[in-house]
Amino acid sequence: RLAAVGYQGHGVGKMHFTPKARDLWGFESRDFSEEGGGEDEFKTALVNAGYGHVHDPHGVRSEMYYIPQPSQLPARLHHSAWVVDRSIAFLERRDRSRPFFLWTSFIKPHPPFESPTPWNKLYRCPEMPLPKRPQDWRNLLTYWNLVQNRYKYRDQGMDDNLIRTMIAAYYACISFIDYNVGRLLDYLAAKGEMENTLILFSTDHGELLGDYHSFGKRCMLDSAARIPLLAHWPKRFAAGQRCDAPTSLLDIAPTCLAAAGMADPFNGVCGGNLAAIVAGQVKREMVFSQFQQGRTGQYMAVSREWKYVYSAADDREWLLDLTADPAETRNRADNPMYRGQTAAMRKALIEHFKREGYAEPLDGDDWKRFPKMQMPADPDAGLLFQDPPGSTATPAPGYERRTSVMPKDSYRLLQPPK
């Protein structure tokens, strides 16, 4: 829609478009780069810079997925720097007779938590705070938390010193991104574009990082689902202004269209203009979220005061009182005193799906029930260091690479090398 009114669109970095990852998807041009296997512009840039030998430029995954790591690249070649380099390159060459839309997308601070020197030395591990571990933490976990903790090798507990090291590495990733975002903002300021540009900064998910003795995302607790949303829009948002209305990533598209002087094609059904929400022109009471569907679906409705979650894999509800318990330490859905509030939030979420015509998780006015999910016998299948599909790693001389389902020995000796 922006292209239809003359905007020159460009995307840089991680997009996660599926299944056609390398389509333009409305952009006129893209600098392709994802964290998985396969060739892309970032890896080509590394080859051209003499770093093509680096096999894991985003860090080593699998068993080492949650092991803090130093980057194998210098800061100038790290992906977080490359994303901004390519963004500035687009701004330099763009058609200045047209307005522009630029999506600058970083991979970090996604695990593995790695950043280049000197950023990886920025935070002192012993000074890092320990994660949130409420007394009733087990009662707050879903099926997906348990699966994640297993295949990330975190279900047997963890030493606090390692957790502090992990947190320090996570913060370092964020600080390096902040530095590079600053380079992009400095460029816009130097070109006199700041007062004429809407800038939105957000992310796709958080990171439990040890909260509730868990890691990763895939749940609706604030550590994973509550994300930053920062906005710069001269004459619409005052500097330092905060908004306590619930918002979501669905609000980004209508906000961009409004900045371009275009009407919202969804009429507020799929997100809304943030400027109108902040100004009180639109009354926003609740937002909704979903992870997966069918027997593994997780669904959430959240207002200023309450958060309701239903997990099909557990066939269970959670109700969190965000006023009395903002740290999310207790599930109130099990308490008969909160039966009415649980029912009201459930109804709001189900009615939202009905308005959208999304009936897959519903059985009339209730949730569709599935057989309760059991922990996979082998959550690590196909996920070990030697297993990722498409890997071009060469086996050690005299050995054959084995990538079948969880062999006891990842490599077997063919014959003694001569």
N, C-alpha and C positions, 0 to 999 in steps of 0.2 A: 504493500500500500504506500509506503514511503517512496519507493521507486516510481510509482505512478504519478507522483507530484514533483518529481525531479530530483529526489535525493540520491546522492552517490553513496552506495553502501559497501562497506568492507568489513570482513571478519578476520580476526587474528587469534590463533591458538585453539584451545580445547573447546569443542562445540558439542560433542556426543550426539550428533545427528545419527539416527538409526531408521532404516537400514542403509541409506545411501549417504555414507559419511562424507564423500567427496563431492557431492552435489553443491551447487552454489546456494540453494535455498533462499533465493531472493536477493542475495548479495550480488554486486557486479564483480567482485573479486574476493579472494580469500587467501590467507597464508595458513596452510593446513598444518596442524600438529595436534596429536593426541598422545596420551601417556602409554598406550599399548604398543604392540609390535607393528611392523610395517614401515615403509619409507614415507617420509613427509618432508616439508620444507625445512623444519628445524634440524632434522638429522642430516639433510643435505648441506645445511650451513655448517654443521660440525665437521663434515668431511672436508669441505672447502677450507676450513680453518685449521686443518691438520689434526682433528680430534675424532676421526672416523673409527678409531680403534676402541672408543669407549662404548662398551656393549650395553650398558644400562644408564643412559644419560639422565634419567629421572630417578635413579636409585634402584637398588635391588629389592624385588618384591618377594612373594611367597613366604618361606619361613622367616625371612628378614623384613617382612612388610612393616612390622612395628618395632624394628630395631633402629634407633637413631643412627644416622650415617652422615659422614662428610660428603659433600658433592665431589664427583669425579671431574668436575669442570671448574675452570676459573670463573669468577663472578661475571666477567664481560661476555662469556659464552653461555651462561646458565639460561635455562628456558624462561625464567621470570624476567631476565634482562632482554632476551630475544623478542619476547612478546611486545615489549614497549619499543624496542628498536624498530620492529616492523610496523607498529602503529604510527610512530613518528614518520617513518618512510612513506606510509600512505598519505599522511597529512601534508608532507612535502610535495608529493606529486599530484595530489587531487586536483580536480577541475574547480578552480576558485569562482567560477561563474555559477556554481551550484551549491546548495547546502549539502552537508554530509551526515551520514549515520555510521558510526564506528563502534564495533563490539570488540573490546579488548579482553581476552579471556585467559587467565592463568590456570595452570595445573595445580600448583601449590596453594595452600599447605596440605594438599592431599598426601597421604602416606605413599611411599616411604618419606619420612621427615628428613630431608637433606637440604642443606643450603651451602653456598660456597664460602670459603675463607675471605674476609674476616667475619662474615655474618654468623657463621656457626660457632663463634667464640663470644657472641654478644651477651648471652645470659649465663649466669653462674648456677649450675645445677642445684647446689645445696640451698639456694635461696628461693627455689621454685615452690609454690604452694602445692600441697597434696590435693588430690581430687575429692569431690563430694561423695561421701559414703554413708548415706543415711542408714539407721538401724534396720529399717524394713526394706532394704534395697532389693532383696530377692523378689519381693512381692510386686515390684515395679517393672520387672523384665518381661519381655515378650519372647516368643519362640525365636524371632530373628536375632535378639540379643544373644541368646544362648548359642545359636549356630555361628554367629560372628565370632564370639569369644573362642569357640572351639577351633575354627579354621584359621584364626589369627594367633593361635598358641597362647591364649590368655585365660583359659578356663581353669588353670591350676594355680592361679594366684601370681603375684608379681612383687618383686622387691621394690620398696619405696624409692630407693636410690635410682633404680632404672626408670621408674615413673617420672621422677624429677628430671632425669636426663631427657626423657621423651618430651616432656613439657617444654624444657628449654629449647630443644630442637624445633618443636612446633612454633614457638614464639619467634625463633630466628627466621623460619620460613616466612612468617607474616611480616616481620620487619623488613626483610629484603623485598617483598612485594610492595610494602609501603614506600620504600625508597624509590622503586621504579615507577610507581604511580605518581610520585612527586616529580619525577623527570618528565612524565607526560603532561602534568598540570603546568609545570614550568614552561614547557614548549608552547602550550596554548596561551599562557599569559604573555610570553614574549611576542607572540603573533597577534596579540590583541583580541583573542577569541573568547576569553573567559566570560565576558559579559553577554555574549551572544550564543552561549552553549549550555544546553541541559546536560548535566553529568549525573549519572546514577552509578553507585558502587554497591554491589551485593555479591552473594555467593549462592551455591546450590544446596549446601547443607553444612551442618556443624561437625563436631567431633567429640565423642564422649570422653576420650582421653583419660580413661580411668574412673570417671564418674560412675557410680553404681557398680564399681568393679567391672566395667564394660568398656569396649573400644569400638570405634567406627561410627556408623550412623544407623540407618534402617530402623529407627524408632521415632516416636513423637515426643520424647522428653526434650526439654528446652536445649540441653547440651547438643543435641543432634538437629533439632528442627527449628530452633529460634536463631535467626541469622541477621547480620547487619544489613541495613538499608540506609545508605547515606545519599543525600541529594543536594545538588547545586543547581538552582534555577533562579537567576537574578530577577528581581521584582515579583517573584512568586513565593520563594522561601526565604525567610529572614535567616541570617547567619546565626547558628547556635540554636535555632528553633527545634523543639522536639514535639513529636506527635504520639499520643498514647493509643490511638485507634489501631485495631488489628489490621495489619496489611500483609500482602503476600507477593510472591514473584509474578502472579497474574496481573498485578497492577502496573508492571513495567511497560507493557505494550500500549495500553490506553494512555499512559502518561506521555510516552514518546509521540503518539499520534496527536495528542492535545498540543504538545509543544510545536508540532508542525502545522497546527491550525486545522486538524482533521477531526471529524466526528468519530466517536467510539462505535465501531460496527457491531459491537456486542451489547450495546445499550446497558452497560453495567453488569451484565450477567456473568461475564468472564473477566473479573478484575475491574478496576476503576482508576480514574485520573487522580494521582496522589495530590496534586494541587487542590483539587476540589475537596478531597477528604481532609486535608490539613486546614483548609479554610472553613470547614464545617458545612459546605454546600451539599455534601453527601454524607448521610449518617451511616457509618460502618459499625455494626454491632459484632460481627463474627466473620471469621475466615475458615476455610476448609482445606484439608490436605489428604493425600493418599499415597501409599507406598504399595506397589504391586496390586494384584487383584486375585479373584478366585480364592482358593483354599489358603493362600498365603497373604491375602490382602490385609492392609492396615489402614484405618480411616480415622480422621480427626476433625473435630470442630472445636474452635477456640475463640473465646471472647476475652474481654479485659479481666473478667472474674473467674472464668471456668475453662477447663480443658477436658474434653471427652475423647476417649480413644476406644476403638473396637478392633480387636485382632481376630481374624477368621481362623488363623492357625491355632490359636489358643481357645477360641470360642469364649472370649472374655472381654469385659469392659473395664475401663479405668476412668475415674473422675478425679481430677486434681483441682483443689481450691487454690487459685492463684493469688487470692487476697490473704487468706490466713496462712497459706503454706507456699509462698512464692518459690521456695527451693525445691518443690516437688518431692516431698519425702513420704507421702502417704496416699494410698488409693482409697478414696471415699466411696467408690461404687459398691464396696462390700458392706457398707454401713447402712442399715435400714433407714436411718435418719436422712440420708441423702437420696433415697429412692426417687423422690419427685424430681429433684434436679438432674439426676442421671437420665430419667425418662425424657425430660424436656430437651436436654442436649442431644440425646439419641434421635428424638423426633426432628430436631432442627437439621441434623446431618442427613437423615434419610430423606427429608423433604427437599433438601438441596440437591441430592442426586436425582430425585424425581423431576425437579424443575429442569435439570440438564438432560433428562432423557436417558440417564445412566442407570439401568436396572440390574446390571450384572451381579452386584453384591446383595441384592434385595430379594426378600420373599414377602411380598405385600408391604405391610407397614413394619416389618421386622427384618433382621439380617438373615441371609441365606446361610444355613448351617452345612458344614463340611465335616468329614471325619477328622478328628484331632490329629495334628501333625506330630510325628515323632522325630527325634533327632536322627539325622542321617547316620547310618552305620559308619560312613567314612566321609566326613565333611571335607577332608583334604584332597579327595580324589581329583587328579588333574591339576592341582594347584601348587604342587611342590616346585622348588627352585628349578628342577630339571624339566618340568612338565609344560610350561606355557606354550600354547600352540603358536606356530610360526616362528619359533626361536631359531636363530641361525648359529647358535653356539656350537663350536666344534668340540667333539669329545677329546679327552686326554688321549695321547698316543697309546694304542694297544687296548683301548676300551671302547665299548659300544654304548651309546646313549639309550637309556631305557625310559620310556614315557608312558608305560602302561599304568593301570590304576594301582597306585601305592605299592610298588614293589618294596621288599625289605631293604634291598640294596639298589640304589639308584643307578649305579654303574656296575657292570659285571666284567670280569677279566676275560678277554677272548683268548689270549695266549701271551706268554711272556714276550715283551718286545725284544727283538733281536738287535 
